[in-house]
């Protein structure tokens, strides 16, 4: 009995992978743009973020000879997530247009790929805000805008990243992420701590000063717990905004379960009115 309950909690459906997958085509549509425009914007963001990532990596390799630490920073890793998402979602959206706006390839792919896509959506709508808040409150300094390159790279990676996330949250039909995604996202976020301390052990430096226990002492635990709590709060806020957006501007794109509940309520109201009419007639 317990095993059956555990399987239901670990099922694809529990993680937001319905069968059939995304029958309303929410992942490739927008309440404000045509599918073609949405696909073009996503590909544009994909190209820009990819060019930014390559430029930063090459510049650091040539100018600072520091490419070995590129994948040690949460900023770079989360930005790569944006690159991956916009290429994947952009291609799926363009395919949706080519297929006559009836279906798109991901709907026919394996469920593990469907799960990974929507989990990636969850991360790119939360991690960028963490990067932006942490950078501008704890890490930004007088060198942030010292040169044209530093100004451009910092704005692209620490400000525009959140703009990209807001685009998906506010201007598409994607989301909201299911509550079950909170745990995997938090695990991925926590795993970065391992990357940070592996980097210190292998290369002798801390990617972020607030992760240095010899400097922060007791504050280190507060920083770590605070970021974990902040992630959970952000997840809840983003989910609430997406839910509100779905109800206000694209009610037809609600989850099938929500549509069924709405239909049941309508039927109940209809039956209730009929019973009231019959009761009034019999009294007359």
Secondary structure, DSSP 8 states (H G I E B T S, - for coil): -HHHHHHHHTSTTTTT--SSTTTT-GGG--SSS-HHHHHHHHHHHHHHHHHHHHHHHHHHHHHS--GGGGGG-HHHHHHHHHHHHHHHHHHHHHHHHHTTTS--GGGGS-HHHHHHHHHHHHHHTTHHHHHHHHIIIII--TTTTSSHHHHHHHHHHHTHHHHHHHHHHHHSS-----TTHHHHHHHHHHHHHHHHHHHHHHHS--SSGGG-HHHHTTHHHHHHHHHHHHHHHHHHHHHHHHHHHHHHH-GGGS-HHHHHHHHHHHHHHHHHHHHHHHHHHHH-
